[in-house]
Each structure stands twice: as C-alpha cells, then as structure tokens.
Amino acid sequence: LTIVKMDADANPVTPAQYRVTGLPTMNLYYKGEVVRSIVGVRPKSAILTELSEHTA
C-alpha cells in the first residue's frame, strides 16, 4: 500500500482529472481502477476498517 499526499490548490488539474469533488479524498486503486473512495474527515479506525477488505 502506497499513500501519496498532494496539494490540490497547487495542482488543480489532477483532482479534476480524477473527479475529486471534496477534500480530503483518499482513492484506493487496484490495477489502475478506483476500488474504494473515502471522502471527508474520518477517524483513523474508520479508515483502517474501510481499507481492511482491500489490503488482506
């Protein structure tokens, strides 16, 4: 699992390309396709729960 952080204000084209409409947004990709998208502030435990089904 690789996590990348980017500045959406400094790079407005990239969020538009990926149809990011809210911040923060975390997209999980598998073979180039989004398999999970998490939008908004969430507790760490909630994020780990949502990602656990894809990281086994």
C-alpha positions as YAML, in Angstrom:
chain: A
units: angstrom
residues:
- id: 1
  name: LEU
  ca: [0.00, 0.00, 0.00]
- id: 2
  name: THR
  ca: [1.46, 3.34, -1.06]
- id: 3
  name: ILE
  ca: [-0.05, 6.58, 0.25]
- id: 4
  name: VAL
  ca: [0.58, 9.80, -1.62]
- id: 5
  name: LYS
  ca: [-0.26, 13.29, -0.44]
- id: 6
  name: MET
  ca: [-0.70, 16.19, -2.86]
- id: 7
  name: ASP
  ca: [-1.56, 19.87, -2.64]
- id: 8
  name: ALA
  ca: [-4.83, 20.22, -4.57]
- id: 9
  name: ASP
  ca: [-4.54, 24.02, -4.62]
- id: 10
  name: ALA
  ca: [-1.09, 23.90, -6.22]
- id: 11
  name: ASN
  ca: [-2.14, 21.12, -8.65]
- id: 12
  name: PRO
  ca: [-5.79, 21.83, -9.60]
- id: 13
  name: VAL
  ca: [-5.69, 19.77, -12.81]
- id: 14
  name: THR
  ca: [-5.00, 16.43, -11.12]
- id: 15
  name: PRO
  ca: [-8.04, 16.45, -8.78]
- id: 16
  name: ALA
  ca: [-10.23, 17.45, -11.73]
- id: 17
  name: GLN
  ca: [-8.90, 14.52, -13.78]
- id: 18
  name: TYR
  ca: [-9.85, 12.11, -11.02]
- id: 19
  name: ARG
  ca: [-13.19, 13.81, -10.32]
- id: 20
  name: VAL
  ca: [-12.25, 14.73, -6.75]
- id: 21
  name: THR
  ca: [-15.07, 16.94, -5.50]
- id: 22
  name: GLY
  ca: [-14.30, 17.13, -1.79]
- id: 23
  name: LEU
  ca: [-11.27, 17.23, 0.44]
- id: 24
  name: PRO
  ca: [-9.76, 15.26, 1.95]
- id: 25
  name: THR
  ca: [-10.21, 12.39, -0.53]
- id: 26
  name: MET
  ca: [-8.47, 9.03, -0.43]
- id: 27
  name: ASN
  ca: [-8.74, 6.82, -3.52]
- id: 28
  name: LEU
  ca: [-7.58, 3.23, -3.42]
- id: 29
  name: TYR
  ca: [-6.51, 1.90, -6.81]
- id: 30
  name: TYR
  ca: [-6.10, -1.66, -7.97]
- id: 31
  name: LYS
  ca: [-4.74, -2.28, -11.46]
- id: 32
  name: GLY
  ca: [-5.41, 1.35, -12.36]
- id: 33
  name: GLU
  ca: [-9.06, 1.38, -11.28]
- id: 34
  name: VAL
  ca: [-10.56, 3.03, -8.20]
- id: 35
  name: VAL
  ca: [-11.82, 0.25, -5.92]
- id: 36
  name: ARG
  ca: [-12.59, 2.46, -2.92]
- id: 37
  name: SER
  ca: [-13.01, 6.19, -2.41]
- id: 38
  name: ILE
  ca: [-13.16, 7.79, 1.02]
- id: 39
  name: VAL
  ca: [-14.22, 11.44, 1.11]
- id: 40
  name: GLY
  ca: [-14.19, 13.64, 4.18]
- id: 41
  name: VAL
  ca: [-12.54, 13.59, 7.57]
- id: 42
  name: ARG
  ca: [-12.78, 10.21, 9.28]
- id: 43
  name: PRO
  ca: [-11.18, 8.74, 12.40]
- id: 44
  name: LYS
  ca: [-8.15, 6.55, 11.77]
- id: 45
  name: SER
  ca: [-10.06, 3.48, 12.96]
- id: 46
  name: ALA
  ca: [-12.83, 4.08, 10.39]
- id: 47
  name: ILE
  ca: [-10.32, 4.46, 7.56]
- id: 48
  name: LEU
  ca: [-8.50, 1.27, 8.57]
- id: 49
  name: THR
  ca: [-11.80, -0.61, 8.69]
- id: 50
  name: GLU
  ca: [-12.79, 0.61, 5.23]
- id: 51
  name: LEU
  ca: [-9.40, -0.28, 3.75]
- id: 52
  name: SER
  ca: [-9.01, -3.64, 5.50]
- id: 53
  name: GLU
  ca: [-11.13, -5.53, 2.97]
- id: 54
  name: HIS
  ca: [-8.73, -4.47, 0.21]
- id: 55
  name: THR
  ca: [-5.40, -4.97, 1.98]
- id: 56
  name: ALA
  ca: [-5.53, -8.58, 3.15]
...
